[in-house]
Amino acid sequence: MAERRRDLSAADAEDALDQILRTAASKVDTQVDLGPARDAHASARAFQLTAYDALYLELARRKRLPLATLDKELRAAVAKAGVALLK
């Protein structure tokens, strides 16, 4: 959201995400895959989604499941991302 509001540049947002992921990796089980967080950030940027909507989209994409939502922006992103929409 800070990047969308132009409170952070894209480079600053990437740096912040890197710091968050490094901190999380040092504090949680090392077998936890933190890649989905980076993918969700990329989806949030590409489709102008909130972080939580981007996480829903990435989860549906990774699990190959349809996504159920009434949110217009998320529905548009689902269509563009090639994820099925539950009707």
Secondary structure, DSSP 8 states (H G I E B T S, - for coil): -TTTTTSS-HHHHHHHHHHHHHHHHHHS-TTS--HHHHHHHHHHHHHT--HHHHHHHHHHHHHT--B----HHHHHHHHHHT--B--
